[in-house]
Amino acid sequence: MGVARTEETSTSTNRKDSFAMGSDGPYYKREKTFYGFDFARNETRAVSDSEDDEGNNDDAKRLRDESKSFYINGCYRESVLRYTEAIRLHKESHSISSGDAILAALYGNRAAALMMTGAYEGAADDCHRALQCTVAMPATGGLDSGPVFRSKISCRMARALLKAGNVWEADKAFDSAIGSAKEALQLVAQSNAGAEETRAAEKILNQSITDATLGLSDVKRYRDALDGATKITADNANNKGMSVAADRRNSVQLLMFINSALSVSPGSMELHERKVNALASLKRWAELGNHCERLAAEMVKIDGIFTDDLASLNPFPDIKAATSLKPDFFERNPDNAADPVALRILSPKAVCDAVMRLPNGILPLYLRSLRLEERYTEAAKAGASIEMHVNNSKHRGTRGIVPLAWLSNERDKLRRTMSWKERGDTLFRNGDYERAATKYAACLTIDGDVSQYNQNALENDDAGGRLHAVLHCNRAACLMALKRYREAVKECTASLRIHTHYMKAILRRGRCF
């Protein structure tokens, strides 16, 4: 979801859809083909249109050529925008019918580009529109009715549904694609077409069957992963008294199942939310924050593409285009091994763009992760950005349908964390080690269910994160200054349980002996 999105096919997740762009386009006069993209009769119809319609046709052809070029060069957003404009011009100059092969091709090609941007629901919707445009075409007889095209688009729609997380609909669509391809193969076998054209059609149809079959295996993989996650969740609910170690093992297994499901359906916001909750239960706050920010960067890829007939599918209709968050921020740079993706963090301004693109269920834990990883400026700006959006939009008092009562509570925790930690640092610098240790302890209880800090550091249920590792280490420094070395060792150990490679805690613990 932090996931680089590519359209999956039967051979490689990075291979572009070989059927996506069709041929040179339906506006050229060509021989009849199996593909369903372009037919000689469409060119005849275009010639007989009015001069204005001919102008629109020329513009539409130019836009389609540009769209194809952008797609081939990996500029999928620009490809989508030009296909949208081509569709608009085509609708203006032609009476729309359920047998419009040109419009069907435009929808099918735009669906391929939408898939590559990660707009899976939009891609599935476009595939449905493309199939609707072929309803009136004959299912038998001449091969110019586009049986190959319908089979390919059905498979693409199923893949888009699966990517979006609509697994049960995808299952049905894959079955339908296989059925359509097999029927089309029978038509090909009964036709009087040339040998070369027949081989081309059979190759594409067999590829559609292969793609759909692999899609059904992905559906099974998703369901197996989801069943495993559901079982672990039920076990956790039925065994409230399990040990901490057992609970952690279950949480790790749960995360593995969720990651497996996400590899199949990276566009499922429900799965992303479940992953964030699993990371929170494991107190892996840095990883949680990284996942949220990578998800937001993926969402930036669809900024501005939901125009005209796609407008109703915009998941963030009242959000302005991102100004600081770049969609390629988390993409790998093979020339810079010192800058791994997992360690990249967003700037405060980019975080403001990110929070506007995260699901409501993720926001509370993301802001908490910023605070627990000592990213105080980012946390403060993120909270202010959400509050401003709520106050200035139609969602006054809520963001979507989820109340934001948690926001004031989180901002209060941020204020107390910054204030109390700074106060502890000041007391330590002034040599008041006892009071400094007390202030650090109070800061450690902000995220807990108890208000009293247990002086045995190893018995406290820490929230985790870099913040708590630092606070334990700071308490160790205070206790060492007071010559209470046994207690200081426990504080260093508690710090290392959170941050195993925290060098300052390692050195202080060694000095205590």
N, C-alpha and C positions, 0 to 999 in steps of 0.2 A: 504497500500500500504502500517500509520504505523500499519501494520496489521500483526498479526500472521497468517500464511497461513496454512490451513488444508483443506483436500479434503472433500467437502460437500457430504452428502448422504441424503436419505430420513428420516433417523432417528436421526442423530446427525452429527454435523460438525466435531466432533473429532473421529468418528468411522472410522477405516481403511476399505478400500474396501474389503468386504469379498470374492470377486471373484478375487482380484488382483493377488494373488500369485498362483492360480490354485491348483493343487495337487502336488504330489511328483516330477512331471516333465515328459516330453515326452520321456525321454531316458529309462524309465522303461517299461517293458512289462506289459500291463494292459488290462482289458476288455474295450470294446468300451463304450464311455460315450457320454453324450450330450454336454459336456463342450467345445469340440473342441480344448482342449489343448494337448491331447496326445492320440495316437491311436496305436494299435498293429502293424499296417503296417509300422509305422515310425521306430519301433524297428527292424523290419525285414530288412528294407532298411539299417539301420545303421550297422547291422551285415554283410551285403554283401559289405560294402565299403572297401576301401584299409586300410592298417594298419595305414597310416598317418591320414586318415580320422577318423579312430577309436580313434586315439590319440586326435584329435581335438574334437571329440564328448565327450570324457572323460573330457577334459578341459572345454568344454562348459557346461557339466553337473555340474562339480564342481563349476564353476562360477555362474551358475543359482542357485544352492543351497546356495552359499554365498550371492547372491543378495536377495534371499528370507529371509535369516536370518537377514541381515542388515535391510531390510524393516520392519520386525516384531519388531525389536529392535529400530526403529525410526531413523536409520542412512540412510536417504534417499539419500544423496549425494553418499555415498559409494555403495549403491544399484544400482544407475544409472550407475556408472562407471563400475561395474562388468557386468551389463546387456549389456552395450555397447561392452565390450570385448567378451562376449558370442555371441553377434550378429555377430561380426567380424569373429570369428572362425567358426560359422555356415555357413556364406557366403563363406568362403574359402574352406570348405569341401563339400558343396552341390551346385548343380546347382539351382539357384533361380527360382521359378515358382510362378504362381498366385494361387497355391494350396498347399502352404507350411504351414502346421498347426503349426509346431515347431517355425518357424520364426514369424508367426503371434502371437503366445503366448509370445515370447520374446518381441516383440514390445508392445503388450498390457500390459505386466507386467512393462516394463520400463516406459510406459506412466503413470501408477499409481504412480511410484516413482517420476517421474518428476512433477506430480501434487503436491506432498507433499513438493517439494522444492520451488514451486512457479513458475516453468518454464512452464507456461500454454500453450504457443504457441508450445513449443516442445512436450508437452503431446498430444495436438490435432494433431500434425503432425504424431506422432507415432501411434496414433489410426487410422489415415487415412492409414498409411502403413500396419497396421495389417489387416484392412478390405480389402486392395488390395491383400494381401496374401491369402485371402479366396474367391476371385472372382471365381476361377475355381471349387470350391467345389460345389457339387449338392445342389440345394435349396429345393429339395424334395427327398423323398426316405429315405435312411438310416440317422439316427440321428448323425452319426459320422462326418457329414459334418460341424458341429459346428454352428447350428442356434442360440443356446443359447449364444455361444461366441460372435457371430456377434451382437446380440442384446445388450449384456453387453458393448461391445466396442463402439457401436454407442452412447450409453447413456454417457459413459465416455468422448467420444470426444465432445459431446454437452456441458457437464459440463465444460470441459477445455476451449472451445470456449467462454462460458459465463464468466468464470473467467478472461479470457484475455480481455474481453470487446467487442468481436465480437458477439454482441447480435443477430443480424439478422441471421447470420449463425448458431448460437446456436439454435435459434427458429426452423429453418428447421431441424437441426440435432435431436432435441428432438422429433419432429413429426415423423421423420424417424425411430428413436429408438422405438417409440410406435408401429408403423406399423410393424417393423421387429419382435418385441416381440409377437404381436398378430398372425402373420403368423407362427412363431415358435410354439406357443401354439397349433395351428391347426395341425401342424406336429406331435407334441407330442401326441395329442389325437388320431391320426390315426396310431400311431406306435404300434409295437408288443413288446415294451420294458417291462421290469419288473415293478411292481408297485412302488418299492422303487426308482428306477431310474427316473420313470415318475414324481413322487412327487417332487424329487429334481429339475428336470428341470423346472417344473411348478412353483416352489417356486422362482427360480432365475428369470424366465421370468416375473412373476407377480411383483417381486421386481423392475425389470427394468422398467416396465410400471409405477409403483408408483414413482420411482426416476425421470423419464422423465416428468411425470405430475407435480411433485413438481418443476422441472426445468422450466417448462413453466410458473408456477406461479411466479418464480423468474424473468423470462424474463419480465413479466407484471409489476412486482414491479420496475424493472430497468427503463422500459419505462415511467412509471408514474412519477418516480423521475426525469428523464431527461426532461420530458415535463414540470414539475413544475419549474425546474431550467431554462429552456429556456424561459418560460413565465416571470419569474422575471427579467431575463436579458433584455428581450424586453421592459418590463415596465420601467426599469432603463434608457434604451436608449431613450425612448419616453418622459420621465419626468425629464429632466435635472435640472429643478428648484426646485425639491422636497427638503423638509427640511432635515437637518442633521439627525434628529431622524427617519424620514421615510426611508431615505437611509440606515440607520443602520439596521432597522427592516428588510428591504428587503435583506440586505447582510446576516443577521443571518438566514433567511428563505432559502436563496440560499445555504448556507453552510449545512443546514439540508438536503436538497434534494441531494446535492452532496455526503454527508456521507451515505445516504441511497443507492445511486447507487454504491458507493464504497464497501458497505457491500456485494453486489452481484458480482461485478467485481473488485476485489482488484488488478488485474494485468493490469488494464487500465491506461496507463501513461497519457492519455488525461484527465481522471478524477482527477488524482493526481495533474496535473497542474492547473486544474480549482479550486481545493480545496486550493492550495497555493495562487492563485490570490484572492480567497474569504477571506482568512485569512489576506492577505495583506491589502485588502480594509477595514477590521475591525481593522487593526493595532495591531493584535494579534501576535506579532513577536516571542515571546518565543514559542508559540504553533506552529507557522509556522516552526521554526527551528527544533523543536522536531519531527514534522511530516516528514520533509525532511531527518533527520538523521535516523529515524526508517525505512523509505523507503530504504535508502542506505544500512542499515543493512540487510534488506530482500534480497537485490540484492547480497550481499556477499554469501548468501546461494547457489547461482548458479555458483560461481567461480569454474572454472575448469571442469564443467560437460559437456560442449559442445565440445566433442572430436569426432574424426572419423566422422561418418555419421551425427552427430549433429552439426558439426563445423559451417555450414552455418547459423545456427539459433542463434549464439552467439550475444547478443545485444551489447557487449563491446569487440569486437575482438582484439583491440590493447591496452587493459588495463591489467596491471599486477595483480596478485592475491593480495588481501588485506593482509597487514602485521599487522596493528594495530586495524582495525575495526573488531570486532567479531560479527558473525551473531546472537548470543544469548544475545547481550548486553542489549537489551530492553525487554527481556523476564521476566515475573513476577517471583519474588522471595517471595513466601508466608512466608518465615521465617524472612523476613526483611521488616516490614511494614513501617519503617522509610525511605525507599528508593523507593518511587513510580516511576513508569515508566515515567510518564509525566514530572518529574523533572530531569531526567537523561540527561546529556549532554556529548558529545564526547570530547576526548582530542584533542589537536591540530594535532597530528599525525593521529588520527582516522578520523578527518575532511578531511585531505588530501586524504584518501581512499574514503571517502563519496562523495566528489565532482566529482570524476571520474565515479560515478555510478548513477548520477542524470540526468534526461532529461535536454536538453538545455534550455527549457522554464522555468525551475525551478531555475536554477543556479543564475540568477541576484537577485532574491528575497531572496534566501537563504543567499547569501553573505551580502546582506543588513541587514537581520535579525541578522547575527552575529555582525555586527557593531552596530546596534541599541540596542542590548542586551549587549553591552560593552565587547564582546568577541573578542578583538582586535587582539590577537595573532592568534586565529583561523582564523579570516577573512584575515589576512595578509598571512598566510601559505596557505590558500585555494586559494587565488588569484595567488600566486606564483606557486602552483601546477598545476593549470589550464594553466597558461602561459607556463610552462615548457612542459606540455603535447602537447600543440598546436605547439610549436616550434620544438619538437623532434619527431613528428609523421607525418603520411601521410596527416593529416588534417592541414597542415601549413596554418596559417592565419584564420582558422575556426575550430570549434569543430563540426564535422559532417557537417551539411549544414547551421548552424546558425552562423553568424558573431559574433565575440566577441568584438565589439567596446565598449560595455557597461563596459568591464572589466577595461579599463584604467580610465574611469569616476568614477567607484566605488572605485578603489584604490586611486584616488585623493581625494574623499570624506573621505575615511578612514584616509589618511594622514592629511587632514585639521581638522577632528574631534579630532584626538589624539593631534595634535599640539595646537589647540586653547583651548581645555579643559585644557590641562596641563598648558598653559600660564595663563588661568583664575585662576587655583589653585595657581600658583606662586604669582600672583598679590594679591589674597585674603590673603595668608600667610604673605605677606609684608604689609598688611593693606591698600592697594590701592583698596577699595571696589567699587568705581565708575567704574574704568576701568575693574575690574574683572567682574562686572555685565554686562558690555558692551561686553566683550569677550565671556561670556556664552551665551548672546543673539545672537551673531554672529554665534556661534556653533549651536544654535537652528534653524537657517535659512538655513543650508547646504542642508537639504532635502526638503525645501519648494520652492514654485514658486516665492517668493518675497525675495529680498535681505535686506529689512528693517524690523527690529523686532518691532512689535506693543507693546508699553509699557503696554497696558492692556493685561496681559497674557492670559486672558480668550477669547480673540478675535483672537488669533493666531491659525492657522491650523497646529497643531503639527503632526509630523510623528509617534509619539508614541514610545514605547519601553522603556526599563529601562534607556537608555541614556538620553532621554528627560525628564523623571521623575526626574533624578538626576540633570540635568541642571536647571530645574525650581526651585528645592529645593535649589540649590547652589545660584541662583539669590535671593531667599528669604533670605538666610543668609546675603548676601551683603546688601540688602535693610534694613534688621533689624539692621545691624551695622550702617547704615546711618539714622536710626530712621524713615524710610518711611514704617510704618507698614501696611497701607492700601494696598500698592502695594505688600508688602511681603505676605499678606494674599492671594491675587489673584494668586501669583506665587505658593504658597503651594497648593491652590485649583487646579490649573492646573496640578501640579504634582500628586495629588491624583486622578484626573480623569484618569490618565494613569495607575498609580499603586495604587489601592485603599487601600492597606495595608502597604504602605510605612511609617514605624513608624517615621522616622526622619521628614518627611513632616507633619505628624499629630502633633508631639510635637512642631515643629516650628510655625505651624499655631495657636496652642493653646497659645503659648507665646506672639503672636502678640496682643492678646486681653487683 
